[in-house]
Amino acid sequence: MYTSSASLEMPPELREEARQQLNETEEARIKGLEYLKSYIQDKGIFLPRTDDEFLLRFLRNKKFRQKDACKMLKSYSDFIASNWGILSEPGTRIVEEMIQQGFVCPCPRPDASGSIASALDPSKADMRSMTGDDMMLYNYLVLEYMLQDKRFQLYGMSCFETLANFSFEQMREMDNIWTKKDKKKIFGMMSGIMPVRFSRIVVMEQPWYFSLLWAMVKLFVPKKIRKRIHLLGDDYDKLHELMGGRDNAPTFLNGTYEFNPEDFLSGFRNFVSPVVECEQKGLRPPNANLAKRKIQADKV
C-alpha cells in the first residue's frame, strides 16, 4: 500500500517544475505506484529494488505514463538479468580509472537548462584496455549513483564532449575492441532501459573523420537521442553559454574549472548499486546470465 511520505516528494523548490514538466502530483504518485506494483506482481518481474523511491524513477522518466513506465521496467529487468555477472561486480576500480584518467569530468553545477552537466574527453581514455563491458559497467554504476538525486530525475543530464585530441588511431582501436553487441548495450542504456533523461549531447571540434566515427555508432543510438546531438565545431562561446559559464567548463573545454577527481570519487566509493546489493543478499533473477566481464590481455 502506498504511504505518502515527504521523502518521495521533490524538494519544495522543484515541486512546481516537476508538476509542469513531469505531470507529478500526489494523486499521480499514488496511482502510478499502485499500477507498477500490480504489474510487477502479475508479470513476475525481478527487480533489484521494489521500494517506492526506486519505482518513482521510472514513472518520472515517462512523465507518469503508467504503461510506458512498465515497459521501461521490463527492459531494465531484462537488461540486468542478461548482464548480471558483469553488473554484480562492485566496479569501483573501473569508475576510479575513468575519472582519474580525465575521460569523464562531472561539472560543479547544472548547465544553463538545469540539467546535470558532465564533460568528456575520450582522448584521455586508454582504448586499448577499455572493453565494451568496462564501459557498460561504468555507465550503469554512475547512472544508478546519480539517479539518487531527485534533481537528476527531473532535469536529466547534458554531456559536453571534445574530440579535439581524439586520434584516428584511437577511433580504430575502439571499433576493434567494441563489438556490435557492446555498442548496442552501451547506447541502448541511454533510451528505454535506464530511467535517465538526456537533455543534450554537445560535441566540440569534430575531426575530419567524424563521419566515420558517427557511422560506427549511430545505428546503435536511439533516434530520440540522435536528435539531441549538436555539433558546435570551435564555437566555445556558444558552448560556455549552454554550460552556464566558463567556470562550469573544465580546462579541456576552454573553461576555468580545475577538476579534482576526489570531488566525485569521495562520495561514489560509499555507493552500492542495487544489483550488487542483491548479490550480497544472495538474490538473483532466475534467468541471470553469470558470465563475467571481458578483460583485455594487457589488463590481466
C-alpha positions as CSV (number, residue, x, y, z in Angstrom):
1,M,0.0,0.0,0.0
2,Y,1.3,3.5,-0.9
3,T,2.0,5.7,2.1
4,S,2.5,9.4,1.5
5,S,6.0,10.4,2.6
6,A,7.9,13.6,2.3
7,S,10.9,11.6,1.2
8,L,9.1,10.7,-2.0
9,E,8.3,14.2,-3.0
10,M,10.6,16.5,-4.9
11,P,12.3,19.2,-2.8
12,P,9.9,22.2,-2.3
13,E,11.8,24.4,-4.8
14,L,11.4,21.7,-7.5
15,R,7.8,20.6,-7.0
16,E,6.1,23.1,-9.3
17,E,8.7,22.3,-12.1
18,A,8.0,18.6,-11.6
19,R,4.3,19.2,-11.9
20,Q,4.7,21.2,-15.1
21,Q,7.5,19.0,-16.7
22,L,6.6,15.5,-15.4
23,N,2.9,15.8,-14.5
24,E,3.8,14.8,-11.0
25,T,1.2,15.2,-8.3
26,E,0.3,13.3,-5.1
27,E,-2.5,11.6,-7.0
28,A,-0.2,10.7,-9.9
29,R,2.3,9.1,-7.5
30,I,-0.3,7.1,-5.7
31,K,-2.0,5.7,-8.8
32,G,1.3,5.2,-10.6
33,L,2.9,3.2,-7.9
34,E,-0.1,1.1,-7.4
35,Y,-0.2,0.3,-11.2
36,L,3.6,-0.5,-11.3
37,K,3.4,-2.8,-8.2
38,S,0.4,-4.7,-9.7
39,Y,2.2,-5.1,-13.0
40,I,5.4,-6.4,-11.3
41,Q,3.4,-8.9,-9.3
42,D,1.2,-10.0,-12.2
43,K,4.2,-10.5,-14.6
44,G,6.6,-11.9,-12.0
45,I,9.3,-9.4,-13.0
46,F,12.5,-9.5,-11.0
47,L,13.9,-6.1,-9.9
48,P,16.8,-5.5,-7.5
49,R,14.6,-3.0,-5.7
50,T,10.8,-2.5,-5.5
51,D,10.5,0.3,-3.0
52,D,8.5,3.4,-3.9
53,E,11.6,5.7,-4.3
54,F,13.1,3.3,-6.8
55,L,9.9,2.8,-8.8
56,L,9.3,6.5,-8.9
57,R,12.4,7.0,-11.1
58,F,10.6,5.1,-13.9
59,L,7.3,7.0,-13.5
60,R,9.1,10.3,-13.6
61,N,11.2,9.4,-16.6
62,K,7.9,8.6,-18.5
63,K,6.1,11.6,-17.1
64,F,3.8,9.3,-15.2
65,R,2.5,7.5,-18.2
66,Q,2.0,4.2,-16.4
67,K,2.2,1.8,-19.4
68,D,5.4,3.4,-20.7
69,A,6.9,3.1,-17.2
70,C,6.0,-0.6,-17.1
71,K,7.7,-1.1,-20.5
72,M,10.8,0.5,-19.2
73,L,10.8,-1.5,-16.0
74,K,10.6,-4.7,-18.1
75,S,13.5,-3.5,-20.3
76,Y,15.5,-2.7,-17.2
77,S,14.7,-6.1,-15.7
78,D,15.8,-7.9,-18.8
79,F,19.0,-5.9,-19.1
80,I,20.2,-6.6,-15.6
81,A,19.3,-10.3,-15.9
82,S,21.2,-10.7,-19.2
83,N,24.3,-8.8,-17.7
84,W,24.1,-10.0,-14.1
85,G,27.6,-11.4,-14.0
86,I,29.0,-8.1,-15.1
87,L,26.7,-5.7,-13.2
88,S,27.1,-7.6,-9.9
89,E,30.8,-6.7,-9.8
90,P,31.4,-3.8,-7.4
91,G,33.2,-1.9,-10.2
92,T,34.6,0.9,-8.1
93,R,38.0,0.4,-9.8
94,I,36.5,0.9,-13.3
95,V,34.9,4.2,-12.3
96,E,38.0,5.4,-10.5
97,E,40.2,4.7,-13.5
98,M,38.0,6.6,-16.0
99,I,37.5,9.5,-13.6
100,Q,41.2,9.7,-12.7
101,Q,42.2,9.5,-16.4
102,G,40.2,12.6,-17.0
103,F,38.0,10.8,-19.5
104,V,34.9,12.0,-17.7
105,C,34.6,15.2,-15.6
106,P,31.4,15.9,-13.7
107,C,30.9,19.6,-13.7
108,P,30.5,21.6,-10.4
109,R,26.9,22.7,-11.1
110,P,24.0,22.2,-13.5
111,D,24.1,23.7,-17.0
112,A,22.1,26.6,-18.3
113,S,19.0,24.4,-18.7
114,G,19.2,23.0,-15.1
115,S,20.5,19.6,-16.3
116,I,23.3,17.8,-14.5
117,A,26.4,18.6,-16.6
118,S,29.2,16.2,-17.5
119,A,32.2,16.8,-19.7
120,L,34.1,14.2,-21.7
121,D,37.5,14.0,-23.3
122,P,37.7,10.5,-24.9
123,S,41.3,11.1,-26.0
124,K,42.3,10.6,-22.3
125,A,40.8,7.1,-22.2
126,D,43.0,4.0,-22.8
127,M,41.0,2.5,-25.7
128,R,43.4,-0.5,-25.8
129,S,42.3,-1.7,-22.4
130,M,38.8,-0.4,-22.1
131,T,36.4,-3.1,-23.2
132,G,32.7,-2.7,-24.0
133,D,31.9,-4.5,-20.8
134,D,34.0,-1.9,-18.9
135,M,32.1,1.0,-20.5
136,M,28.7,-0.7,-19.8
137,L,29.6,-1.3,-16.2
138,Y,30.9,2.3,-15.8
139,N,27.7,3.7,-17.3
140,Y,25.4,1.5,-15.2
141,L,27.2,2.4,-11.9
142,V,27.4,6.1,-12.5
143,L,23.8,6.4,-13.7
144,E,22.5,4.5,-10.7
145,Y,24.6,6.6,-8.4
146,M,23.3,9.9,-10.0
147,L,19.7,8.7,-10.0
148,Q,19.7,9.0,-6.2
149,D,19.5,12.8,-6.8
150,K,15.9,14.0,-7.5
151,R,17.2,17.0,-9.4
152,F,18.8,14.5,-11.8
153,Q,15.5,12.6,-12.2
154,L,13.8,15.9,-13.0
155,Y,16.2,17.7,-15.3
156,G,18.2,14.8,-16.6
157,M,21.8,15.0,-18.0
158,S,23.7,17.0,-20.5
159,C,27.0,15.8,-22.0
160,F,29.7,18.1,-23.4
161,E,32.4,16.4,-25.3
162,T,35.5,17.4,-27.2
163,L,37.1,15.4,-30.0
164,A,40.0,17.9,-30.4
165,N,42.7,15.3,-29.4
166,F,40.8,12.1,-30.2
167,S,43.0,10.5,-32.8
168,F,42.1,8.4,-35.8
169,E,44.1,5.5,-34.2
170,Q,42.0,5.7,-31.0
171,M,38.9,5.6,-33.1
172,R,40.1,2.4,-34.8
173,E,41.1,0.8,-31.5
174,M,37.6,1.5,-30.1
175,D,36.0,0.0,-33.2
176,N,38.2,-3.1,-33.0
177,I,37.6,-3.7,-29.3
178,W,33.9,-2.9,-29.0
179,T,31.7,-5.4,-30.8
180,K,28.3,-4.5,-32.3
181,K,26.7,-6.2,-29.3
182,D,28.8,-3.9,-27.0
183,K,27.7,-0.8,-28.8
184,K,24.1,-1.8,-28.7
185,K,24.1,-2.4,-25.0
186,I,26.1,0.8,-24.2
187,F,23.9,3.2,-26.2
188,G,20.7,1.3,-25.5
189,M,21.1,2.2,-21.9
190,M,20.5,5.8,-22.8
191,S,17.0,5.3,-24.0
192,G,14.5,2.7,-22.9
193,I,16.5,0.9,-20.2
194,M,17.8,3.3,-17.5
195,P,15.3,5.9,-16.3
196,V,17.6,8.7,-17.4
197,R,16.6,11.8,-19.3
198,F,19.3,13.1,-21.7
199,S,18.8,16.8,-22.3
200,R,21.5,17.2,-25.0
201,I,24.9,16.0,-26.2
202,V,27.2,18.6,-27.5
203,V,30.3,17.7,-29.5
204,M,33.2,20.1,-30.0
205,E,35.9,20.2,-32.6
206,Q,34.8,17.2,-34.5
207,P,37.7,16.0,-36.8
208,W,37.6,15.2,-40.5
209,Y,36.9,11.5,-39.7
210,F,33.9,12.2,-37.5
211,S,31.6,11.0,-40.2
212,L,33.4,7.6,-40.0
213,L,33.1,7.6,-36.2
214,W,29.4,8.6,-36.3
215,A,28.7,5.8,-38.9
216,M,30.1,3.3,-36.4
217,V,27.8,4.2,-33.6
218,K,24.7,6.0,-35.0
219,L,22.9,2.8,-35.7
220,F,23.0,1.9,-32.0
221,V,22.0,5.4,-30.8
222,P,18.2,5.7,-30.4
223,K,16.6,8.2,-32.8
224,K,15.3,10.2,-29.8
225,I,18.9,10.7,-28.6
226,R,20.3,11.5,-32.1
227,K,18.0,14.5,-32.4
228,R,19.7,15.9,-29.2
229,I,23.2,15.8,-30.5
230,H,24.7,19.2,-31.5
231,L,28.0,19.8,-33.3
232,L,29.5,23.2,-32.4
233,G,32.9,22.9,-34.0
234,D,35.1,25.5,-32.3
235,D,32.3,27.8,-31.1
236,Y,33.3,27.8,-27.4
237,D,31.3,31.0,-26.7
238,K,28.2,29.0,-27.5
239,L,29.4,26.0,-25.5
240,H,30.0,28.1,-22.4
241,E,26.6,29.7,-22.8
242,L,25.0,26.3,-22.8
243,M,27.1,25.1,-19.9
244,G,26.2,28.1,-17.8
245,G,29.5,29.8,-17.9
246,R,33.3,29.2,-18.4
247,D,33.7,28.4,-14.7
248,N,31.4,25.4,-15.2
249,A,33.6,24.0,-18.0
250,P,36.8,22.1,-17.4
251,T,40.1,23.3,-18.9
252,F,39.9,20.8,-21.8
253,L,36.7,22.6,-22.9
254,N,38.5,26.0,-22.7
255,G,36.9,26.6,-19.3
256,T,38.4,27.6,-15.9
257,Y,37.1,24.7,-13.8
258,E,40.0,22.7,-12.3
259,F,38.5,19.2,-11.7
260,N,39.7,17.2,-8.7
261,P,38.7,13.5,-9.2
262,E,38.2,13.2,-5.4
263,D,35.3,15.6,-5.5
264,F,33.3,12.9,-7.2
265,L,35.0,9.7,-6.0
266,S,34.8,10.5,-2.3
267,G,31.1,10.2,-2.5
268,F,30.9,7.4,-5.0
269,R,33.1,5.0,-3.1
270,N,30.4,4.5,-0.5
271,F,27.8,3.7,-3.1
272,V,26.5,0.1,-3.5
273,S,24.4,-0.5,-6.7
274,P,21.0,-2.2,-6.5
275,V,22.4,-5.3,-8.3
276,V,25.4,-5.6,-6.0
277,E,23.2,-5.2,-3.0
278,C,21.0,-8.1,-4.3
279,E,24.1,-10.3,-5.0
280,Q,25.3,-9.7,-1.4
281,K,22.0,-10.9,-0.1
282,G,22.1,-14.0,-2.3
283,L,19.3,-12.8,-4.5
284,R,19.4,-13.2,-8.3
285,P,16.9,-13.3,-11.2
286,P,16.1,-16.9,-12.1
287,N,17.4,-16.3,-15.7
288,A,20.6,-14.4,-14.6
289,N,23.5,-14.6,-17.0
290,L,26.5,-15.1,-14.8
291,A,29.2,-14.5,-17.5
292,K,31.9,-12.2,-16.1
293,R,33.3,-9.1,-17.7
294,K,35.7,-9.5,-20.6
295,I,39.1,-8.1,-19.8
296,Q,41.8,-7.1,-22.3
297,A,45.0,-9.1,-22.3
298,D,47.1,-6.2,-21.2
299,K,44.9,-5.8,-18.1
300,V,45.5,-9.3,-16.8
